[in-house]
Amino acid sequence: MNIRQLEVFLAVIDGHGVTQAAEHVHLSPAAVSLQLHGLAAELETKLFMRSGRRLIPTPAGTRLAERARSVVKQMQELQHDFANDSSLDERPFHFATGITTLIYHLRQPLRLLRKRYPNNEFQISVGVTETIVAGLLESRFDLGLISLPVAEEHLRILPLFEEELLLLRPTSNRIRGRHTAPISAAELEDVPFVLYPKHSNMRSIIDGFFAEIGVAPRVVMEADDTEAIKSLVEAGFGYSILPAYALRGRTRFFHIHRIGGHRLVRKQALAVARAEYPRKLTESIANFLLTLPWTSSPTGVA
């Protein structure tokens, strides 16, 4: 017995005849009759009685129909649940991003995303790149927005935009506007720094930059939250390096600098776990996000 036999059997009951059932299931009348005979033989029971041109289900046929409807419905639900079709996929979609990116970059894209996919449930998780990468590899997230570089062969990386990182120098005076002044690498020797935690992706970018310009920063404090670091700088605990977009929009107690004419950037990218059967909805959403205007024009899918 198979699901196709049950579908043909129910089509005959609902259509009260082989001819109508054959049209419904896209088989010939002979093929429908063959399916019915095979099902009856396997169950060792008579399923129909003939009344003129009509087929009337026997008590056994009626009992089978009740069970068959439940089985066919469950099979259809199972097929729908696992259908890899972005237009039919109604499973929750898990998107992960960093808190700074969420606050300063994703407000409009997320509104557009909900408008583009109104029937999908989006669940947003916030974390650092390392946490997002682990979640993608463990299938807890469908799509992540991360900072590069990330050396992980099991991820597919889709470059999205670049964001400048700037140096913050604390001051006791309230600063207005967003003037960015140069500062020499020599002026950073032996000053205190509040930076992202060691071994974090952002810290790796910053440490690499310091090594490039020949500065050994004296780190007095670490924090993994950009807003917390900004507050600590304003409180006078030390210098720092933060994303440019996090420095917008209000008066502050720090000066903003570029170091020695160098431009330090972090690259932001979408990331998805490589899979033999990738989720079509993930591909659709990733490609939609790549079409949106970010800090700079998206690069497109390689």
C-alpha positions as CSV (number, residue, x, y, z in Angstrom):
1,M,0.0,0.0,0.0
2,N,1.3,3.5,-0.8
3,I,0.0,7.1,-0.5
4,R,-0.8,7.2,-4.3
5,Q,-3.1,4.3,-4.0
6,L,-5.0,6.0,-1.1
7,E,-5.2,9.2,-3.1
8,V,-6.7,7.4,-6.0
9,F,-9.1,5.5,-3.7
10,L,-10.4,8.7,-2.1
11,A,-10.8,10.3,-5.6
12,V,-13.1,7.5,-6.6
13,I,-15.1,7.8,-3.4
14,D,-15.4,11.6,-3.7
15,G,-16.2,11.5,-7.5
16,H,-18.4,8.4,-7.2
17,G,-16.8,6.8,-10.3
18,V,-13.6,5.8,-12.0
19,T,-13.9,8.3,-14.9
20,Q,-14.2,11.4,-12.8
21,A,-11.5,10.1,-10.4
22,A,-9.2,9.5,-13.4
23,E,-9.5,13.1,-14.5
24,H,-8.8,14.3,-10.9
25,V,-5.6,12.3,-10.4
26,H,-4.4,12.6,-14.0
27,L,-4.5,8.9,-14.8
28,S,-6.4,6.8,-17.3
29,P,-9.6,5.0,-16.1
30,A,-7.7,1.7,-16.6
31,A,-4.9,2.8,-14.4
32,V,-7.4,3.9,-11.7
33,S,-9.1,0.5,-11.8
34,L,-5.7,-1.2,-11.6
35,Q,-4.8,0.8,-8.4
36,L,-8.2,-0.1,-6.8
37,H,-7.8,-3.8,-7.6
38,G,-4.3,-3.8,-6.2
39,L,-5.4,-2.0,-3.0
40,A,-8.3,-4.4,-2.5
41,A,-6.1,-7.4,-3.1
42,E,-3.5,-6.2,-0.6
43,L,-6.1,-5.6,2.1
44,E,-8.0,-8.8,1.2
45,T,-11.3,-7.0,1.2
46,K,-14.0,-5.7,-1.1
47,L,-13.9,-1.9,-1.2
48,F,-16.8,-1.1,-3.6
49,M,-20.1,-2.4,-4.9
50,R,-21.5,-1.3,-8.2
51,S,-24.9,0.5,-8.4
52,G,-25.5,1.2,-12.1
53,R,-22.6,3.3,-13.2
54,R,-21.8,4.3,-9.7
55,L,-19.4,2.7,-7.3
56,I,-20.7,2.6,-3.7
57,P,-18.1,2.0,-0.9
58,T,-18.6,-1.2,1.2
59,P,-18.5,-0.8,5.0
60,A,-14.8,-1.8,4.7
61,G,-14.4,0.9,2.1
62,T,-16.0,3.5,4.3
63,R,-13.8,2.5,7.2
64,L,-10.7,2.7,5.0
65,A,-11.7,6.1,3.6
66,E,-11.8,7.5,7.2
67,R,-8.3,6.3,7.9
68,A,-7.0,7.2,4.4
69,R,-8.2,10.8,4.7
70,S,-6.2,11.2,7.9
71,V,-3.1,9.6,6.4
72,V,-3.2,11.7,3.2
73,K,-3.7,14.9,5.2
74,Q,-0.7,14.1,7.3
75,M,1.4,13.3,4.3
76,Q,0.3,16.6,2.6
77,E,1.2,18.5,5.8
78,L,4.6,16.8,5.9
79,Q,5.3,17.6,2.3
80,H,4.3,21.2,2.8
81,D,6.4,21.5,6.0
82,F,9.5,20.3,4.1
83,A,8.8,21.9,0.8
84,N,11.9,23.8,-0.2
85,D,10.0,26.6,-1.9
86,S,10.5,30.2,-0.7
87,S,6.9,31.1,-1.7
88,L,5.5,28.3,0.5
89,D,8.0,28.2,3.3
90,E,6.2,29.4,6.5
91,R,8.7,28.1,9.0
92,P,10.3,30.8,11.3
93,F,13.3,32.5,9.8
94,H,16.2,33.0,12.2
95,F,18.4,36.0,11.4
96,A,21.4,37.0,13.6
97,T,23.3,40.3,13.7
98,G,25.5,42.4,15.9
99,I,23.9,45.0,18.1
100,T,25.7,48.0,16.5
101,T,24.6,46.9,13.0
102,L,21.1,46.3,14.2
103,I,20.8,49.8,15.7
104,Y,22.6,51.8,13.0
105,H,22.1,49.8,9.8
106,L,19.1,47.4,9.9
107,R,16.1,49.5,10.8
108,Q,15.0,50.3,7.3
109,P,16.2,46.9,5.8
110,L,14.2,45.0,8.4
111,R,11.1,47.1,7.6
112,L,11.5,46.3,3.9
113,L,12.1,42.7,4.7
114,R,8.9,42.3,6.6
115,K,7.0,44.1,3.8
116,R,8.6,41.8,1.1
117,Y,7.9,38.6,3.2
118,P,4.6,39.5,5.1
119,N,3.7,35.9,5.8
120,N,7.0,34.8,7.4
121,E,7.8,34.9,11.0
122,F,11.2,36.6,11.6
123,Q,13.2,35.9,14.8
124,I,16.1,38.3,15.3
125,S,19.1,37.3,17.5
126,V,21.8,39.7,18.6
127,G,25.4,38.6,19.2
128,V,29.0,39.0,18.3
129,T,30.4,37.5,15.1
130,E,31.9,34.5,16.9
131,T,28.5,33.6,18.4
132,I,26.7,34.1,15.0
133,V,29.2,31.9,13.2
134,A,28.7,29.1,15.8
135,G,24.9,29.5,15.5
136,L,25.0,29.2,11.7
137,L,27.2,26.1,11.8
138,E,24.8,24.5,14.4
139,S,21.8,25.4,12.3
140,R,20.3,27.7,15.0
141,F,20.4,30.6,12.6
142,D,19.4,30.7,8.9
143,L,21.3,33.8,8.0
144,G,23.8,36.1,9.8
145,L,25.3,39.5,9.3
146,I,28.9,39.3,10.4
147,S,32.2,41.2,10.4
148,L,35.0,39.9,8.3
149,P,37.5,38.4,8.2
150,V,36.1,35.0,9.1
151,A,38.1,31.9,8.3
152,E,35.4,29.2,8.0
153,E,35.2,27.0,5.0
154,H,31.7,25.7,5.9
155,L,30.2,29.2,5.5
156,R,29.2,31.0,2.3
157,I,30.2,34.6,2.6
158,L,28.3,37.4,0.7
159,P,30.1,40.7,1.0
160,L,27.7,43.5,1.8
161,F,29.4,46.8,2.8
162,E,32.4,48.4,4.4
163,E,32.3,50.6,7.5
164,E,35.1,52.9,8.8
165,L,36.4,52.5,12.3
166,L,37.5,55.7,14.0
167,L,39.6,56.5,17.1
168,L,37.9,58.1,20.1
169,R,39.9,60.4,22.5
170,P,38.1,61.4,25.8
171,T,37.7,65.0,26.7
172,S,36.1,66.9,29.6
173,N,34.4,69.3,27.3
174,R,31.1,68.7,25.5
175,I,31.8,68.3,21.7
176,R,29.2,69.1,19.1
177,G,29.3,68.1,15.4
178,R,31.3,65.3,13.9
179,H,34.6,66.8,13.0
180,T,37.3,64.2,12.4
181,A,40.8,65.3,13.0
182,P,44.1,63.5,12.2
183,I,46.2,62.1,15.1
184,S,49.7,60.6,14.8
185,A,50.5,57.0,15.8
186,A,53.2,58.4,18.2
187,E,50.5,60.2,20.2
188,L,49.0,56.8,21.1
189,E,52.0,55.4,22.8
190,D,51.2,54.5,26.4
191,V,47.7,55.9,26.5
192,P,45.0,53.8,28.0
193,F,42.6,51.9,25.7
194,V,39.1,50.4,26.2
195,L,38.7,47.8,23.5
196,Y,36.6,44.9,22.4
197,P,37.6,41.6,24.1
198,K,40.7,39.7,23.1
199,H,40.0,37.0,20.5
200,S,36.9,38.8,19.2
201,N,36.6,39.5,15.5
202,M,36.6,43.3,16.0
203,R,39.6,43.1,18.3
204,S,41.5,41.1,15.7
205,I,40.8,43.8,13.1
206,I,42.0,46.5,15.6
207,D,45.1,44.6,16.7
208,G,46.1,44.0,13.1
209,F,45.8,47.7,12.4
210,F,47.9,48.6,15.5
211,A,50.5,46.1,14.4
212,E,50.5,47.7,10.9
213,I,51.2,51.2,12.3
214,G,53.6,50.1,14.9
215,V,51.6,50.8,18.1
216,A,51.3,48.5,21.1
217,P,48.1,49.7,22.8
218,R,47.9,49.7,26.6
219,V,44.5,48.0,27.2
220,V,43.1,48.8,30.6
221,M,39.6,47.6,30.1
222,E,37.5,45.4,27.7
223,A,33.8,45.3,26.8
224,D,31.9,43.5,24.0
225,D,29.2,46.2,23.7
226,T,29.9,49.2,21.5
227,E,27.6,51.5,23.5
228,A,29.2,50.4,26.7
229,I,32.7,51.2,25.3
230,K,31.5,54.6,24.1
231,S,30.2,55.4,27.6
232,L,33.5,54.3,29.2
233,V,35.4,56.6,26.9
234,E,33.1,59.5,27.7
235,A,33.7,58.8,31.4
236,G,37.4,59.2,30.8
237,F,38.6,55.6,31.2
238,G,40.5,55.5,27.9
239,Y,40.7,55.9,24.2
240,S,39.0,53.4,21.9
241,I,38.3,52.5,18.2
242,L,34.6,52.1,17.2
243,P,32.5,51.9,14.1
244,A,31.8,55.3,12.5
245,Y,28.0,54.8,12.4
246,A,27.9,54.4,16.2
247,L,29.3,57.9,16.6
248,R,26.4,59.7,15.0
249,G,23.7,61.9,16.3
250,R,24.4,63.6,19.6
251,T,26.8,65.7,21.6
252,R,29.6,63.8,23.3
253,F,32.6,63.9,25.5
254,F,35.2,62.6,23.0
255,H,37.1,63.7,20.0
256,I,37.1,61.6,16.8
257,H,40.3,61.0,14.9
258,R,41.8,59.1,11.9
259,I,45.2,57.7,12.8
260,G,48.2,59.0,10.8
261,G,46.2,59.3,7.5
262,H,45.3,55.6,7.6
263,R,41.7,54.5,6.9
264,L,40.7,51.5,9.0
265,V,37.5,49.7,7.9
266,R,35.6,46.6,8.8
267,K,33.9,44.6,6.1
268,Q,30.4,43.5,6.8
269,A,28.9,40.4,5.1
270,L,26.0,38.1,5.0
271,A,26.9,34.5,6.0
272,V,25.0,31.2,5.5
273,A,26.1,27.7,6.3
274,R,27.0,25.6,3.3
275,A,24.5,22.8,2.8
276,E,23.7,20.1,0.3
277,Y,20.1,21.3,0.2
278,P,20.1,25.0,1.0
279,R,16.9,26.6,2.2
280,K,15.4,28.5,-0.7
281,L,13.9,31.1,1.6
282,T,17.4,31.9,2.9
283,E,18.8,32.4,-0.6
284,S,15.8,34.6,-1.5
285,I,16.2,36.8,1.6
286,A,20.0,37.0,1.2
287,N,19.6,38.1,-2.4
288,F,16.9,40.6,-1.4
289,L,19.2,42.2,1.2
290,L,22.0,42.4,-1.3
291,T,19.8,44.7,-3.5
292,L,19.2,47.3,-0.8
293,P,21.3,50.5,-0.4
294,W,23.8,50.2,2.5
295,T,26.8,52.3,3.5
296,S,28.1,51.5,0.0
297,S,26.6,49.6,-2.9
298,P,26.2,45.9,-2.3
299,T,28.7,43.8,-4.2
300,G,26.2,41.1,-5.3
301,V,26.5,37.3,-4.9
302,A,29.8,35.9,-6.2
